[in-house]
Amino acid sequence: MKKFQTNNLYKKYIKYPQINNNIEINDNNYNINNSGYNYENENEFTNANYDNYDNYDNNYFNVQNYMENQQINLFNFNSENYSIIKVLGKGSNGKIYLVQDLQNQQTFALKSMIIDNEIELKQREEEYNLIYKITYENPDLKIINIYGLEVRKIDRYNMFLNVLMEKGECDWETEILNRKKIKNYYTEQELYIILTNLVGTFAFLQQKGISHRDVKPQNILCFANNEYKICDFGEAKYQKNKKSKKYGKNTDISNQTIRGTEMYMSPILFKAVQCKPDGLTKYNSFKSDVFSLGLCFLHASCLDSEILLKVRETMDMEKIGIIVNQYLGERYSQEFINLLLYMLQVDENYRPDFIELNSWILYGNY
């Protein structure tokens, strides 16, 4: 396979998040369970030096201790100071509202969830504070900003947990559908810039042991300045920091619950969900996310979801290559097509994780 050659013309448009190697996150299967965030129709990343990953050990991760040590927390806001404009969408266990600050008229997204016990409430608060801390210390990461938390009692047992967040213009799925209506295809340069920024962010999260596990266009928000950010960490998970002999980085392969959206699942997960939808299966969640992201860009490249169904119907890599070239060959370079095919390797042993993919894109090797 021909290696994808980075075009220096593109690089000036790209902002890479910086790794802060002073932050230590030591975790073993810590789950993030915050609800889905979904709209409905509405510095250099220096991970080529794998010695940086030796700073992480295999102890258990404790979110509360981590946040207390770092002393960075979200502020408590009062939802009475905001007016609801409309419902933007529904998550797995809550609703998303478009709200406006009554004082300065600024608009935000507000996610409201019902929590029925104090343990879950504490866990969710710690999780949101962790995401806030990561984005606070690394503002170039392409992750949606979280601004504040509020807890409101409903009755003796139930309460609302409200989360004030950054508002995008729409999700990427909506933008793709809008472009399809007018046949406004993305240029290769546009897709390359989006891909490089998202891969850099996912690689950063992999360094911290965080896999998203539900990568799809609906979970990527679009902004007015042509910026694209990852949202909805509702299925995310912290993995064991198992180090490979080759890279010394997080490459955990373990039995995990099956998570994600079927249309964008990796082959191993799609096969598993047919056999045991409520069970466990052994897979590399980072590499599965790479496959999901590859499908996102395949969809965006041709503005047609039909190609996703055709790729899903075959587990033969040679046939996938033929399909992708048929759809994209007239519009994009063979180097870009090869990059997508690298992400869409059926066998995850031949598919990169985000750290490997990020290195391949930036430095032309893997």
GUTORDREN-697226 format. One record per residue (C-alpha): residue in one letter; x, y, z. Coordinates in steps of 0.2 Angstrom, whole numbers, padded with zeros to 4 digits, always signed. Layout:
GUTORDREN-697226
AXYZ ...
//
This chain:
GUTORDREN-697226
M+0000+0000+0000 K+0007+0017-0005 K+0010+0028+0010 F-0001+0044+0012 Q+0011+0059+0009 T+0007+0074+0020 N+0004+0090+0009 N+0014+0104+0018 L+0001+0116+0011 Y-0012+0109+0022 K-0002+0109+0038 K-0003+0128+0041 Y-0022+0126+0043 I-0020+0113+0057 K-0018+0115+0075 Y-0011+0100+0085 P-0015+0098+0103 Q+0000+0097+0114 I+0004+0082+0126 N+0006+0087+0144 N+0017+0073+0151 N+0015+0080+0169 I-0003+0073+0170 E-0003+0055+0176 I-0019+0045+0173 N-0018+0027+0180 D-0034+0017+0177 N-0042+0000+0176 N-0058-0001+0167 Y-0066+0015+0173 N-0082+0018+0164 I-0089+0035+0158 N-0108+0034+0158 N-0114+0052+0154 S-0128+0053+0142 G-0128+0055+0124 Y-0126+0072+0116 N-0135+0073+0099 Y-0142+0086+0088 E-0157+0082+0078 N-0157+0091+0061 E-0152+0107+0068 N+0004+0117+0093 E+0010+0100+0088 F+0006+0083+0094 T+0022+0075+0098 N+0017+0057+0100 A+0031+0051+0088 N+0042+0050+0104 Y+0034+0034+0112 D+0046+0036+0127 N+0033+0049+0133 Y+0021+0034+0137 D+0033+0027+0150 N+0026+0039+0162 Y+0011+0029+0165 D+0009+0014+0176 N-0004+0000+0178 N-0012+0006+0195 Y-0030+0009+0197 F-0037+0026+0191 N-0046+0036+0204 V-0055+0051+0196 Q-0059+0060+0213 N-0041+0059+0218 Y-0035+0065+0201 M-0047+0080+0202 E-0042+0085+0220 N-0024+0084+0216 Q-0026+0095+0201 Q-0038+0107+0209 I-0048+0112+0193 N-0067+0110+0194 L-0082+0116+0184 F-0092+0130+0192 N-0110+0127+0199 F-0122+0137+0188 N-0140+0141+0191 S-0152+0136+0177 E-0165+0149+0182 N-0153+0162+0174 Y-0156+0154+0157 S-0171+0153+0146 I-0175+0138+0136 I-0177+0142+0117 K-0180+0124+0110 V-0176+0106+0112 L-0161+0101+0101 G-0161+0082+0104 K-0162+0068+0115 G-0148+0058+0123 S-0148+0040+0130 N-0155+0046+0146 G-0159+0065+0145 K-0163+0079+0134 I-0153+0093+0126 Y-0159+0111+0126 L-0154+0127+0117 V-0154+0140+0131 Q-0149+0158+0132 D-0141+0167+0146 L-0154+0180+0152 Q-0140+0192+0157 N-0129+0193+0141 Q-0140+0184+0128 Q-0126+0171+0125 T-0133+0154+0119 F-0127+0137+0125 A-0132+0119+0125 L-0139+0112+0141 K-0140+0093+0144 S-0153+0088+0158 M-0152+0070+0165 I-0162+0062+0179 I-0151+0053+0192 D-0159+0042+0205 N-0144+0039+0217 E-0130+0049+0225 I-0117+0037+0220 E-0121+0039+0201 L-0122+0058+0204 K-0105+0059+0211 Q-0098+0048+0198 R-0105+0059+0184 E-0099+0075+0192 E-0081+0068+0193 E-0082+0062+0175 Y-0088+0079+0169 N-0074+0088+0179 L-0061+0076+0171 I-0067+0081+0154 Y-0067+0099+0159 K-0049+0098+0166 I-0042+0089+0150 T-0050+0103+0138 Y-0045+0117+0150 E-0027+0112+0150 N-0027+0107+0132 P-0038+0120+0123 D-0032+0115+0106 L-0041+0098+0108 K-0056+0096+0097 I-0068+0091+0111 I-0083+0101+0115 N-0081+0113+0130 I-0091+0110+0146 Y-0094+0125+0157 G-0104+0121+0172 L-0114+0109+0182 E-0131+0110+0192 V-0140+0098+0203 R-0158+0100+0207 K-0169+0089+0218 I-0185+0082+0210 D-0191+0072+0225 R-0183+0061+0239 Y-0175+0049+0227 N-0173+0058+0210 M-0163+0074+0204 F-0159+0083+0189 L-0140+0084+0184 N-0139+0099+0171 V-0123+0102+0161 L-0120+0118+0153 M-0110+0115+0136 E-0104+0124+0121 K-0116+0124+0107 G-0112+0119+0089 E-0121+0124+0073 C-0126+0106+0069 D-0119+0089+0070 W-0108+0082+0055 E-0122+0071+0049 T-0133+0086+0047 E-0120+0095+0037 I-0116+0080+0026 L-0135+0079+0022 N-0136+0097+0018 R-0121+0096+0007 K-0129+0081-0002 K-0144+0091-0007 I-0134+0103-0017 K-0120+0091-0022 N-0107+0102-0013 Y-0093+0089-0011 Y-0079+0091+0002 T-0062+0095-0006 E-0048+0083-0001 Q-0040+0098+0008 E-0055+0101+0019 L-0056+0082+0023 Y-0038+0081+0027 I-0038+0095+0039 I-0054+0088+0048 L-0046+0071+0049 T-0029+0077+0055 N-0037+0087+0069 L-0048+0074+0075 V-0035+0060+0074 G-0023+0071+0084 T-0037+0073+0098 F-0041+0054+0098 A-0023+0050+0099 F-0021+0062+0114 L-0036+0053+0123 Q-0028+0036+0119 Q-0012+0042+0128 K-0023+0045+0143 G-0032+0028+0141 I-0049+0035+0135 S-0058+0027+0121 H-0074+0035+0114 R-0083+0019+0108 D-0097+0028+0099 V-0088+0037+0085 K-0101+0043+0071 P-0105+0059+0062 Q-0119+0063+0075 N-0106+0064+0088 I-0095+0076+0079 L-0101+0095+0080 C-0098+0108+0067 F-0094+0126+0071 A-0095+0142+0061 N-0076+0143+0059 N-0075+0126+0050 E-0070+0118+0067 Y-0076+0100+0071 K-0077+0094+0089 I-0080+0077+0097 C-0095+0076+0109 D-0105+0063+0118 F-0093+0053+0129 G-0108+0042+0135 E-0100+0026+0130 A-0082+0031+0133 K-0071+0020+0144 Y-0054+0021+0153 Q-0043+0006+0148 K-0029-0002+0157 N-0012+0006+0152 K-0005-0010+0145 K+0011-0006+0135 S+0016-0014+0119 K+0034-0019+0117 K+0035-0010+0101 Y+0028+0007+0106 G+0027+0007+0125 K+0009+0014+0124 N-0009+0010+0128 T-0014-0005+0117 D-0026-0014+0129 I-0036-0029+0121 S-0048-0036+0133 N-0066-0042+0135 Q-0077-0027+0135 T-0096-0024+0133 I-0101-0021+0115 R-0104-0002+0112 G-0107+0009+0098 T-0119+0012+0083 E-0121-0003+0072 M-0119+0007+0056 Y-0102+0013+0061 M-0096-0002+0071 S-0079-0011+0067 P-0081-0028+0059 I-0077-0038+0075 L-0090-0028+0085 F-0103-0029+0071 K-0101-0048+0070 A-0102-0049+0089 V-0118-0039+0091 Q-0127-0051+0079 C-0122-0066+0090 K-0122-0059+0108 P-0129-0041+0108 D-0129-0040+0127 G-0113-0049+0130 L-0094-0046+0130 T-0081-0048+0116 K-0062-0046+0115 Y-0057-0031+0105 N-0045-0016+0104 S-0057-0001+0107 F-0045+0011+0100 K-0043+0002+0084 S-0062+0000+0083 D-0064+0018+0085 V-0052+0021+0070 F-0063+0010+0059 S-0078+0020+0064 L-0069+0036+0060 G-0064+0029+0044 L-0082+0026+0040 C-0087+0044+0045 F-0075+0050+0032 L-0080+0038+0019 H-0098+0044+0021 A-0092+0062+0020 S-0081+0059+0005 C-0095+0053-0006 L-0110+0061+0003 D-0119+0044+0001 S-0123+0032+0015 E-0125+0018+0003 I-0107+0015+0003 L-0107+0011+0021 L-0120-0003+0018 K-0109-0010+0004 V-0094-0010+0015 R-0104-0018+0029 E-0110-0032+0017 T-0092-0038+0014 M-0078-0043+0026 D-0066-0045+0011 M-0053-0031+0011 E-0050-0033-0008 K-0068-0030-0012 I-0069-0015+0000 G-0054-0008-0009 I-0063-0010-0026 I-0079-0002-0018 V-0070+0013-0011 N-0060+0017-0027 Q-0076+0016-0037 Y-0084+0029-0026 L-0070+0040-0023 G-0057+0038-0037 E-0063+0052-0048 R-0063+0065-0034 Y-0049+0061-0023 S-0031+0056-0024 Q-0025+0038-0022 E-0015+0043-0007 F-0030+0049+0002 I-0040+0034-0003 N-0026+0023+0004 L-0027+0032+0020 L-0045+0028+0022 L-0042+0010+0017 Y-0028+0009+0031 M-0041+0015+0043 L-0054+0002+0036 Q-0043-0014+0037 V-0055-0028+0042 D-0042-0037+0052 E-0038-0025+0067 N-0021-0033+0068 Y-0017-0023+0052 R-0027-0008+0057 P-0018+0006+0066 D-0024+0014+0083 F-0025+0032+0084 I-0007+0035+0090 E+0000+0025+0075 L-0012+0033+0063 N-0007+0051+0069 S+0011+0047+0067 W+0008+0040+0050 I-0001+0055+0044 L+0011+0068+0052 Y+0028+0059+0048 G+0024+0048+0033 N+0028+0032+0042 Y+0020+0019+0054 
//
